[in-house]
Amino acid sequence: MQLKGKTALVTGGARRIGAALCKALAAEGCRVVIHYNRSAHPAEALARHLRRNGAQAWTVAGDFRTGDYRTGDYRTGDYRMPRSADHVVRQAVAVAGKLDILVNNAAVFDKQRLLQVTAAAIRAEWEVNLLAPLMLMQAFARRIKRGRIINLLDCRIASHQSDAVPYSLAKKSLADLTRLAALEMAPGITVNGVAPGPVLTADTAGATRESAGPLPLKIRPTVRDVVKAVLFLLEADTITGQIIFVDSGRHLVG
């Protein structure tokens, strides 16, 4: 796919990897829709920055953990998934006129080991890290005949690390969903994933630095490395159902 002139929706696009993706896509000539939840000011600031540099950019808001469920029993069919994902896609189409690319980047991360896991943590991680991407992909595919979907994963999907059980389970499921969706949405839409390793972004530099663990290549991956993998998959016409690990080989050592 030639990226120039295409329109991309990036969820969680206001900060960190999401913001870097928005800037990179704009630099390639994409029109960018920046989704945010609580980061309204960073999202608007990023959109202004992109527009000052000649790009078309918009912002849309959406909370994937709004508790947008109807009471009832899923066994009787009276259970509803969140409607906010479809709302975000509708907003994006309304402001930009069309969509060609969906980047599922928004995520939540909570460290809970197996014996400390709570039902609330499972629900929160499941809603944002799996259910929202699923619903966004459905909403995107209903409106788009030909396009690209990228799911941001994590190198934990190849390991049995037990420090963040709800997060790991959701991301492992999203990896499976990526492959399922690639078959279901072919030939018009490609669906691929990028699984970053321990990337430290500029706006988290003051936070506690998470241990990178063993890195066979002895180089900590950068945000730019992740961005380049995403751009490669977006431009590829014959790649679908693939997951690129950008982790200096971290996934190979468990």
Backbone as CSV, one residue per row, in Angstrom:
resi,resn,N_x,N_y,N_z,CA_x,CA_y,CA_z,C_x,C_y,C_z
1,MET,0.840,-1.201,0.000,0.000,0.000,0.000,0.875,1.250,0.000
2,GLN,0.562,2.160,-0.880,1.193,3.469,-0.870,0.538,4.299,0.226
3,LEU,1.323,4.753,1.201,0.751,5.412,2.371,0.314,6.850,2.104
4,LYS,0.928,7.503,1.164,0.579,8.897,0.899,-0.886,9.021,0.493
5,GLY,-1.597,9.904,1.198,-3.003,10.124,0.908,-3.957,9.207,1.631
6,LYS,-3.443,8.187,2.318,-4.285,7.274,3.079,-4.631,7.891,4.438
7,THR,-5.687,7.382,5.051,-6.128,7.888,6.354,-6.012,6.788,7.394
8,ALA,-5.337,7.108,8.502,-5.071,6.122,9.553,-5.699,6.544,10.870
9,LEU,-6.346,5.595,11.537,-6.821,5.773,12.909,-5.860,5.045,13.834
10,VAL,-5.264,5.771,14.772,-4.335,5.191,15.734,-4.950,5.315,17.121
11,THR,-5.305,4.183,17.731,-5.878,4.251,19.074,-4.752,4.455,20.083
12,GLY,-5.060,5.203,21.135,-4.025,5.543,22.095,-2.898,6.307,21.438
13,GLY,-3.244,7.185,20.503,-2.238,7.838,19.674,-1.643,9.104,20.239
14,ALA,-2.044,9.498,21.435,-1.600,10.797,21.956,-0.210,10.771,22.557
15,ARG,0.221,9.598,23.024,1.481,9.555,23.770,2.285,8.310,23.403
16,ARG,3.550,8.345,23.786,4.462,7.205,23.690,4.516,6.631,22.266
17,ILE,4.420,5.312,22.152,4.530,4.678,20.840,3.424,5.180,19.908
18,GLY,2.233,5.379,20.440,1.128,5.866,19.614,1.440,7.200,18.965
19,ALA,2.005,8.126,19.727,2.356,9.443,19.185,3.445,9.320,18.135
20,ALA,4.427,8.447,18.391,5.496,8.242,17.415,4.938,7.677,16.118
21,LEU,3.968,6.775,16.222,3.333,6.222,15.029,2.576,7.297,14.255
22,CYS,1.860,8.155,14.970,1.126,9.241,14.306,2.082,10.161,13.555
23,LYS,3.194,10.520,14.178,4.175,11.394,13.524,4.778,10.719,12.296
24,ALA,5.101,9.436,12.414,5.709,8.718,11.298,4.735,8.580,10.130
25,LEU,3.485,8.270,10.437,2.477,8.149,9.386,2.262,9.485,8.683
26,ALA,2.208,10.566,9.468,2.053,11.893,8.871,3.240,12.232,7.977
27,ALA,4.437,11.838,8.406,5.642,12.098,7.614,5.605,11.342,6.288
28,GLU,4.882,10.214,6.259,4.734,9.436,5.027,3.604,9.942,4.142
29,GLY,2.920,10.996,4.589,1.839,11.569,3.794,0.456,11.106,4.173
30,CYS,0.350,10.385,5.292,-0.962,9.933,5.765,-1.733,11.059,6.433
31,ARG,-3.036,10.980,6.334,-3.939,11.785,7.155,-4.174,10.974,8.423
32,VAL,-4.108,11.616,9.594,-4.061,10.876,10.853,-5.207,11.261,11.783
33,VAL,-5.898,10.250,12.292,-6.919,10.448,13.325,-6.350,9.887,14.626
34,ILE,-6.211,10.760,15.613,-5.581,10.410,16.887,-6.665,10.119,17.914
35,HIS,-6.769,8.854,18.333,-7.719,8.513,19.386,-7.073,8.691,20.749
36,TYR,-7.873,9.155,21.705,-7.385,9.271,23.079,-8.524,8.968,24.040
37,ASN,-8.158,8.686,25.278,-9.135,8.518,26.345,-8.996,9.681,27.329
38,ARG,-7.959,9.628,28.179,-7.762,10.700,29.155,-6.775,11.766,28.685
39,SER,-6.055,11.502,27.609,-4.969,12.401,27.195,-5.436,13.430,26.170
40,ALA,-6.469,14.202,26.527,-7.029,15.180,25.590,-6.007,16.245,25.206
41,HIS,-5.309,16.817,26.197,-4.360,17.896,25.895,-3.193,17.419,25.042
42,PRO,-2.554,16.277,25.381,-1.489,15.782,24.491,-1.987,15.454,23.089
43,ALA,-3.218,14.933,22.985,-3.761,14.592,21.664,-3.956,15.845,20.817
44,GLU,-4.548,16.876,21.409,-4.771,18.116,20.669,-3.449,18.785,20.317
45,ALA,-2.483,18.730,21.246,-1.170,19.320,20.974,-0.484,18.599,19.820
46,LEU,-0.596,17.268,19.794,0.002,16.494,18.710,-0.668,16.817,17.383
47,ALA,-1.994,16.919,17.388,-2.710,17.250,16.155,-2.286,18.623,15.628
48,ARG,-2.147,19.590,16.529,-1.695,20.926,16.105,-0.285,20.859,15.518
49,HIS,0.586,20.079,16.166,1.956,19.927,15.679,1.970,19.335,14.268
50,LEU,1.161,18.311,14.046,1.113,17.682,12.729,0.573,18.644,11.674
51,ARG,-0.459,19.406,12.050,-1.031,20.362,11.094,-0.041,21.478,10.757
52,ARG,0.713,21.924,11.768,1.721,22.955,11.504,2.770,22.472,10.508
53,ASN,2.982,21.159,10.477,3.975,20.575,9.580,3.363,20.084,8.270
54,GLY,2.148,20.531,8.000,1.542,20.277,6.706,0.654,19.053,6.604
55,ALA,0.467,18.320,7.697,-0.367,17.118,7.664,-1.807,17.447,8.028
56,GLN,-2.708,16.558,7.649,-4.088,16.646,8.102,-4.235,15.732,9.313
57,ALA,-4.774,16.278,10.392,-4.872,15.495,11.631,-6.098,15.916,12.416
58,TRP,-6.715,14.916,13.055,-7.899,15.136,13.868,-7.771,14.319,15.157
59,THR,-8.597,14.615,16.129,-8.642,13.823,17.357,-10.060,13.306,17.587
60,VAL,-10.149,12.110,18.162,-11.431,11.547,18.567,-11.266,10.930,19.950
61,ALA,-12.303,11.034,20.757,-12.247,10.517,22.122,-13.038,9.224,22.244
62,GLY,-12.609,8.378,23.157,-13.342,7.143,23.404,-12.749,6.376,24.557
63,ASP,-13.605,5.952,25.471,-13.176,5.168,26.633,-13.591,3.731,26.413
64,PHE,-12.609,2.849,26.274,-12.915,1.442,26.047,-13.240,0.695,27.342
65,ARG,-13.254,1.413,28.455,-13.639,0.811,29.728,-14.780,1.600,30.349
66,THR,-15.780,1.917,29.573,-16.880,2.721,30.082,-17.905,1.897,30.848
67,GLY,-17.715,0.596,30.882,-18.730,-0.252,31.517,-19.992,-0.273,30.691
68,ASP,-19.831,-0.175,29.385,-20.966,-0.080,28.474,-21.544,-1.466,28.202
69,TYR,-22.118,-2.026,29.226,-22.721,-3.356,29.137,-24.178,-3.267,29.584
70,ARG,-24.971,-4.175,29.087,-26.331,-4.317,29.614,-26.333,-5.481,30.588
71,THR,-27.090,-5.324,31.633,-27.155,-6.410,32.609,-27.842,-7.603,31.986
72,GLY,-27.492,-8.744,32.477,-28.145,-9.930,31.953,-27.206,-11.112,31.939
73,ASP,-27.653,-12.174,31.354,-26.929,-13.428,31.344,-26.469,-13.710,29.915
74,TYR,-25.133,-13.843,29.711,-24.627,-14.080,28.367,-25.180,-15.371,27.779
75,ARG,-25.593,-16.328,28.645,-26.105,-17.599,28.141,-27.449,-17.436,27.440
76,THR,-28.173,-16.372,27.765,-29.473,-16.138,27.141,-29.384,-15.106,26.021
77,GLY,-28.167,-14.660,25.728,-28.009,-13.681,24.655,-28.211,-12.249,25.102
78,ASP,-28.396,-12.003,26.387,-28.630,-10.645,26.878,-27.328,-10.042,27.413
79,TYR,-26.255,-10.266,26.705,-24.952,-9.742,27.099,-24.416,-8.946,25.924
80,ARG,-24.013,-7.714,26.161,-23.586,-6.850,25.065,-22.140,-6.426,25.238
81,MET,-21.392,-6.424,24.133,-20.034,-5.920,24.141,-20.055,-4.391,24.130
82,PRO,-18.925,-3.755,24.462,-18.889,-2.288,24.483,-19.214,-1.684,23.128
83,ARG,-20.010,-0.611,23.127,-20.342,0.085,21.896,-19.355,1.197,21.591
84,SER,-18.453,1.531,22.521,-17.552,2.659,22.344,-16.610,2.462,21.164
85,ALA,-16.207,1.229,20.852,-15.298,0.978,19.740,-15.933,1.401,18.420
86,ASP,-17.170,1.011,18.193,-17.862,1.410,16.971,-18.024,2.916,16.917
87,HIS,-18.255,3.524,18.063,-18.407,4.979,18.139,-17.121,5.671,17.710
88,VAL,-15.969,5.151,18.140,-14.674,5.740,17.766,-14.469,5.669,16.260
89,VAL,-14.782,4.532,15.650,-14.631,4.402,14.197,-15.588,5.351,13.478
90,ARG,-16.820,5.449,13.975,-17.784,6.362,13.342,-17.303,7.810,13.442
91,GLN,-16.758,8.187,14.606,-16.209,9.537,14.766,-15.077,9.780,13.775
92,ALA,-14.197,8.790,13.645,-13.042,8.936,12.761,-13.484,9.152,11.317
93,VAL,-14.447,8.372,10.873,-14.958,8.519,9.505,-15.644,9.865,9.344
94,ALA,-16.349,10.314,10.380,-17.069,11.586,10.313,-16.111,12.769,10.145
95,VAL,-14.982,12.757,10.867,-14.066,13.902,10.806,-13.131,13.823,9.604
96,ALA,-12.730,12.610,9.223,-11.737,12.465,8.155,-12.348,12.106,6.802
97,GLY,-13.588,11.629,6.808,-14.246,11.279,5.559,-14.061,9.842,5.128
98,LYS,-12.970,9.195,5.568,-12.718,7.810,5.197,-11.650,7.255,6.126
99,LEU,-11.465,5.942,6.066,-10.364,5.274,6.759,-9.763,4.230,5.833
100,ASP,-8.450,4.086,5.919,-7.754,3.044,5.178,-6.932,2.148,6.100
101,ILE,-6.566,2.675,7.275,-5.651,1.989,8.182,-6.182,2.075,9.605
102,LEU,-6.108,0.962,10.314,-6.422,0.922,11.744,-5.213,0.382,12.487
103,VAL,-4.719,1.150,13.454,-3.626,0.691,14.306,-4.165,0.567,15.732
104,ASN,-4.307,-0.667,16.202,-4.785,-0.924,17.558,-3.603,-0.858,18.523
105,ASN,-3.379,0.349,19.044,-2.244,0.592,19.928,-2.658,0.778,21.380
106,ALA,-3.873,1.261,21.627,-4.315,1.546,22.996,-4.251,0.289,23.861
107,ALA,-3.743,0.438,25.078,-3.615,-0.718,25.975,-3.522,-0.245,27.414
108,VAL,-3.834,-1.147,28.319,-3.596,-0.917,29.748,-2.686,-2.028,30.239
109,PHE,-1.924,-1.719,31.260,-0.944,-2.684,31.773,-0.945,-2.630,33.291
110,ASP,-1.195,-3.784,33.900,-1.216,-3.876,35.361,-0.487,-5.140,35.762
111,LYS,0.511,-4.980,36.600,1.279,-6.154,37.038,0.549,-6.866,38.168
112,GLN,0.055,-8.056,37.870,-0.567,-8.911,38.883,-0.136,-10.348,38.628
113,ARG,0.421,-10.968,39.650,0.794,-12.371,39.537,-0.444,-13.246,39.697
114,LEU,-0.317,-14.518,39.334,-1.470,-15.411,39.261,-2.283,-15.448,40.541
115,LEU,-1.639,-15.607,41.685,-2.375,-15.754,42.932,-2.943,-14.438,43.453
116,GLN,-2.567,-13.317,42.816,-3.105,-12.020,43.222,-4.117,-11.466,42.219
117,VAL,-4.348,-12.183,41.128,-5.240,-11.685,40.077,-6.659,-11.510,40.606
118,THR,-7.266,-10.373,40.256,-8.657,-10.111,40.636,-9.539,-10.138,39.384
119,ALA,-10.816,-10.371,39.599,-11.757,-10.371,38.473,-11.803,-8.999,37.815
120,ALA,-11.694,-7.945,38.610,-11.728,-6.588,38.061,-10.550,-6.347,37.127
121,ALA,-9.379,-6.845,37.507,-8.193,-6.673,36.661,-8.350,-7.424,35.343
122,ILE,-8.888,-8.638,35.416,-9.111,-9.414,34.195,-10.062,-8.675,33.268
123,ARG,-11.163,-8.161,33.821,-12.144,-7.446,32.991,-11.515,-6.218,32.347
124,ALA,-10.765,-5.444,33.131,-10.171,-4.211,32.615,-9.196,-4.501,31.481
125,GLU,-8.320,-5.483,31.679,-7.341,-5.818,30.654,-8.034,-6.410,29.433
126,TRP,-9.030,-7.228,29.655,-9.739,-7.886,28.555,-10.471,-6.870,27.700
127,GLU,-11.130,-5.915,28.341,-11.901,-4.910,27.606,-11.019,-4.077,26.689
128,VAL,-9.921,-3.566,27.226,-9.085,-2.647,26.454,-8.135,-3.387,25.530
129,ASN,-7.517,-4.453,26.011,-6.440,-5.113,25.267,-6.906,-6.181,24.289
130,LEU,-8.140,-6.647,24.407,-8.643,-7.664,23.481,-9.997,-7.306,22.893
131,LEU,-10.957,-7.016,23.753,-12.312,-6.774,23.278,-12.389,-5.529,22.397
132,ALA,-11.749,-4.448,22.816,-11.776,-3.217,22.018,-11.136,-3.419,20.642
133,PRO,-9.943,-4.032,20.541,-9.400,-4.283,19.205,-10.321,-5.133,18.332
134,LEU,-10.957,-6.143,18.933,-11.888,-6.982,18.182,-13.029,-6.146,17.609
135,MET,-13.656,-5.331,18.472,-14.784,-4.524,18.031,-14.359,-3.448,17.035
136,LEU,-13.165,-2.894,17.229,-12.648,-1.897,16.284,-12.416,-2.525,14.915
137,MET,-11.861,-3.740,14.903,-11.641,-4.427,13.632,-12.963,-4.707,12.935
138,GLN,-13.975,-5.116,13.701,-15.290,-5.356,13.106,-15.855,-4.074,12.500
139,ALA,-15.795,-2.989,13.278,-16.335,-1.713,12.808,-15.585,-1.215,11.577
140,PHE,-14.274,-1.393,11.573,-13.435,-1.000,10.436,-13.815,-1.808,9.192
141,ALA,-13.912,-3.131,9.348,-14.193,-4.013,8.209,-15.587,-3.789,7.634
142,ARG,-16.525,-3.344,8.480,-17.871,-3.061,7.965,-17.880,-1.871,7.018
143,ARG,-16.916,-0.987,7.158,-16.908,0.251,6.376,-15.836,0.272,5.284
144,ILE,-14.838,-0.599,5.401,-13.682,-0.551,4.519,-13.594,-1.825,3.682
145,LYS,-13.435,-1.663,2.375,-13.296,-2.831,1.492,-11.839,-3.268,1.382
146,ARG,-10.935,-2.281,1.320,-9.513,-2.581,1.216,-8.760,-1.718,2.220
147,GLY,-7.893,-2.359,3.008,-7.181,-1.580,4.011,-6.161,-2.408,4.767
148,ARG,-5.675,-1.842,5.849,-4.636,-2.459,6.662,-5.007,-2.347,8.141
149,ILE,-4.746,-3.410,8.880,-4.901,-3.395,10.337,-3.587,-3.860,10.953
150,ILE,-3.114,-3.121,11.948,-1.941,-3.513,12.732,-2.343,-3.578,14.198
151,ASN,-2.057,-4.702,14.839,-2.292,-4.845,16.273,-0.955,-4.781,17.008
152,LEU,-0.858,-3.865,17.977,0.341,-3.794,18.802,0.236,-4.833,19.908
153,LEU,1.195,-5.733,19.950,1.192,-6.838,20.899,2.286,-6.618,21.939
154,ASP,2.981,-7.673,22.325,4.041,-7.586,23.320,4.851,-8.872,23.206
155,CYS,6.158,-8.782,23.412,6.974,-9.999,23.304,6.598,-11.038,24.352
156,ARG,5.807,-10.645,25.366,5.328,-11.603,26.373,4.455,-12.698,25.773
157,ILE,3.924,-12.483,24.579,3.040,-13.499,23.988,3.783,-14.800,23.709
158,ALA,5.114,-14.751,23.654,5.900,-15.960,23.377,6.504,-16.560,24.642
159,SER,6.148,-16.002,25.783,6.767,-16.473,27.024,5.706,-16.908,28.028
160,HIS,6.184,-17.376,29.169,5.290,-17.734,30.279,5.619,-16.886,31.506
161,GLN,5.985,-15.630,31.258,6.212,-14.711,32.363,4.933,-14.583,33.184
162,SER,5.082,-14.602,34.497,3.899,-14.602,35.368,3.765,-13.319,36.174
163,ASP,4.460,-12.254,35.757,4.407,-11.018,36.533,3.212,-10.144,36.166
164,ALA,2.584,-10.403,35.017,1.455,-9.587,34.568,0.445,-10.504,33.884
165,VAL,-0.205,-11.335,34.663,-1.049,-12.395,34.113,-2.229,-11.862,33.295
166,PRO,-3.037,-10.914,33.799,-4.159,-10.441,32.981,-3.710,-9.841,31.650
167,TYR,-2.661,-9.052,31.691,-2.130,-8.417,30.481,-1.625,-9.466,29.492
168,SER,-0.841,-10.417,29.985,-0.278,-11.447,29.109,-1.372,-12.286,28.453
169,LEU,-2.391,-12.667,29.221,-3.480,-13.464,28.663,-4.207,-12.705,27.557
170,ALA,-4.453,-11.410,27.796,-5.158,-10.610,26.792,-4.325,-10.452,25.524
171,LYS,-3.033,-10.208,25.678,-2.177,-10.018,24.506,-1.968,-11.323,23.750
172,LYS,-1.857,-12.443,24.454,-1.759,-13.738,23.774,-3.024,-13.990,22.945
173,SER,-4.167,-13.653,23.517,-5.423,-13.835,22.782,-5.491,-12.903,21.581
174,LEU,-4.979,-11.682,21.725,-4.971,-10.741,20.604,-4.062,-11.247,19.477
175,ALA,-2.987,-11.931,19.837,-2.115,-12.521,18.815,-2.878,-13.582,18.019
176,ASP,-3.630,-14.432,18.720,-4.449,-15.433,18.029,-5.511,-14.759,17.161
177,LEU,-6.121,-13.706,17.712,-7.142,-12.986,16.956,-6.560,-12.365,15.694
178,THR,-5.332,-11.900,15.769,-4.677,-11.316,14.600,-4.629,-12.317,13.451
179,ARG,-4.276,-13.554,13.764,-4.190,-14.583,12.722,-5.579,-14.976,12.208
180,LEU,-6.535,-15.105,13.126,-7.899,-15.427,12.714,-8.466,-14.347,11.797
181,ALA,-8.272,-13.096,12.195,-8.806,-11.981,11.418,-8.137,-11.880,10.055
182,ALA,-6.843,-12.243,9.994,-6.142,-12.190,8.706,-6.823,-13.086,7.680
183,LEU,-7.257,-14.269,8.105,-7.976,-15.169,7.202,-9.377,-14.662,6.899
184,GLU,-10.057,-14.221,7.919,-11.451,-13.790,7.776,-11.573,-12.559,6.883
185,MET,-10.612,-11.643,6.969,-10.724,-10.360,6.272,-10.003,-10.330,4.927
186,ALA,-9.298,-11.414,4.593,-8.673,-11.480,3.270,-9.769,-11.611,2.203
187,PRO,-9.559,-11.133,0.985,-8.303,-10.570,0.482,-8.195,-9.060,0.613
188,GLY,-9.262,-8.393,1.029,-9.254,-6.935,0.987,-8.448,-6.261,2.077
189,ILE,-8.417,-6.871,3.265,-7.765,-6.242,4.417,-6.680,-7.157,4.950
190,THR,-5.484,-6.637,5.109,-4.421,-7.405,5.748,-4.421,-7.100,7.240
191,VAL,-4.097,-8.108,8.037,-4.070,-7.958,9.495,-2.753,-8.539,10.003
192,ASN,-1.936,-7.714,10.621,-0.642,-8.140,11.129,-0.413,-7.574,12.525
193,GLY,0.625,-8.074,13.173,0.946,-7.614,14.522,2.410,-7.263,14.671
194,VAL,2.688,-6.369,15.601,4.057,-6.032,15.996,4.148,-6.220,17.498
195,ALA,5.133,-6.996,17.918,5.289,-7.323,19.338,6.576,-6.692,19.869
196,PRO,6.475,-5.508,20.474,7.677,-4.845,20.991,8.213,-5.536,22.241
197,GLY,9.496,-5.341,22.458,10.124,-5.769,23.701,10.143,-4.618,24.682
198,PRO,11.116,-4.565,25.567,11.183,-3.529,26.609,11.630,-2.195,26.039
199,VAL,10.666,-1.420,25.552,10.945,-0.114,24.952,10.660,0.968,25.981
200,LEU,11.616,1.844,26.195,11.425,2.971,27.104,11.264,4.222,26.265
201,THR,10.114,4.892,26.385,9.847,6.075,25.577,10.232,7.335,26.323
202,ALA,10.309,8.434,25.586,10.791,9.692,26.170,9.936,10.159,27.332
203,ASP,8.588,10.021,27.228,7.747,10.557,28.288,7.578,9.594,29.455
204,THR,8.298,8.467,29.441,8.317,7.588,30.614,9.722,7.495,31.197
205,ALA,10.602,8.381,30.747,11.992,8.314,31.187,12.131,8.512,32.689
206,GLY,11.200,9.265,33.273,11.285,9.510,34.704,10.639,8.419,35.532
207,ALA,9.985,7.475,34.859,9.311,6.386,35.568,10.306,5.287,35.912
208,THR,9.837,4.351,36.719,10.688,3.230,37.073,11.045,2.434,35.826
209,ARG,12.312,2.222,35.598,12.767,1.520,34.407,12.614,0.025,34.602
210,GLU,11.752,-0.575,33.784,11.523,-2.005,33.879,12.735,-2.758,33.357
211,SER,13.096,-3.826,34.039,14.218,-4.639,33.606,13.951,-5.189,32.210
212,ALA,14.957,-5.084,31.352,14.792,-5.564,29.983,14.843,-7.081,29.903
213,GLY,15.431,-7.731,30.920,15.616,-9.167,30.848,16.726,-9.501,29.868
214,PRO,16.915,-10.778,29.571,17.982,-11.174,28.651,17.675,-10.755,27.212
215,LEU,18.615,-10.054,26.590,18.472,-9.619,25.209,19.615,-10.218,24.390
216,PRO,19.356,-11.240,23.585,20.422,-11.862,22.808,21.235,-10.875,21.974
217,LEU,20.590,-9.832,21.443,21.312,-8.860,20.627,22.002,-7.774,21.451
218,LYS,21.762,-7.781,22.770,22.417,-6.840,23.690,22.101,-5.375,23.381
219,ILE,20.986,-5.133,22.704,20.578,-3.761,22.387,19.115,-3.599,22.767
220,ARG,18.819,-2.605,23.575,17.418,-2.375,23.943,16.684,-1.767,22.742
221,PRO,15.542,-2.349,22.349,14.820,-1.815,21.186,14.298,-0.410,21.448
222,THR,14.158,0.350,20.372,13.711,1.735,20.473,12.323,1.888,19.867
223,VAL,11.705,3.025,20.158,10.411,3.343,19.568,10.523,3.377,18.045
224,ARG,11.622,3.916,17.549,11.818,3.989,16.102,11.846,2.599,15.484
225,ASP,12.414,1.627,16.177,12.424,0.258,15.674,10.992,-0.270,15.507
226,VAL,10.154,0.016,16.508,8.752,-0.421,16.459,8.030,0.254,15.299
227,VAL,8.244,1.557,15.168,7.598,2.319,14.096,7.978,1.767,12.722
228,LYS,9.258,1.466,12.522,9.702,0.946,11.224,9.033,-0.384,10.896
229,ALA,8.825,-1.233,11.918,8.151,-2.510,11.679,6.702,-2.289,11.258
230,VAL,6.037,-1.352,11.912,4.646,-1.041,11.564,4.557,-0.519,10.135
231,LEU,5.420,0.414,9.782,5.403,0.968,8.422,5.664,-0.111,7.376
232,PHE,6.592,-1.007,7.668,6.890,-2.103,6.734,5.644,-2.942,6.464
233,LEU,4.925,-3.301,7.525,3.736,-4.137,7.358,2.601,-3.383,6.658
234,LEU,2.497,-2.097,6.907,1.462,-1.306,6.237,1.715,-1.221,4.735
235,GLU,2.968,-1.154,4.353,3.297,-1.013,2.939,3.295,-2.348,2.196
236,ALA,3.364,-3.452,2.936,3.458,-4.776,2.306,2.105,-5.223,1.744
237,ASP,2.100,-5.649,0.495,0.865,-6.088,-0.152,0.628,-7.590,-0.037
238,THR,1.657,-8.356,0.305,1.520,-9.818,0.304,1.837,-10.433,1.659
239,ILE,1.695,-9.641,2.724,1.942,-10.152,4.070,0.686,-9.967,4.911
240,THR,0.201,-11.063,5.470,-0.925,-10.975,6.402,-0.819,-12.122,7.401
241,GLY,-1.357,-11.903,8.598,-1.316,-12.924,9.637,0.057,-13.091,10.270
242,GLN,0.933,-12.124,10.090,2.292,-12.217,10.615,2.474,-11.343,11.856
243,ILE,3.382,-11.768,12.710,3.736,-10.997,13.904,5.244,-10.790,13.904
244,ILE,5.659,-9.542,13.912,7.078,-9.201,13.957,7.450,-8.847,15.391
245,PHE,8.417,-9.564,15.946,8.936,-9.257,17.281,10.045,-8.223,17.158
246,VAL,9.865,-7.117,17.856,10.883,-6.063,17.870,11.413,-6.003,19.296
247,ASP,12.266,-6.965,19.637,12.639,-7.154,21.042,14.068,-7.618,21.247
248,SER,14.903,-7.448,20.215,16.308,-7.891,20.304,16.435,-9.367,20.669
249,GLY,15.454,-10.152,20.262,15.501,-11.586,20.509,14.995,-12.030,21.870
250,ARG,14.377,-11.111,22.624,13.908,-11.429,23.976,12.949,-12.605,23.990
251,HIS,12.076,-12.707,22.960,11.066,-13.785,22.945,11.678,-15.162,22.773
252,LEU,12.919,-15.234,22.332,13.550,-16.525,22.093,14.035,-17.202,23.364
253,VAL,14.143,-16.436,24.443,14.714,-16.987,25.682,13.692,-17.109,26.799
254,GLY,12.398,-16.996,26.483,11.340,-17.225,27.463,11.151,-16.147,28.475
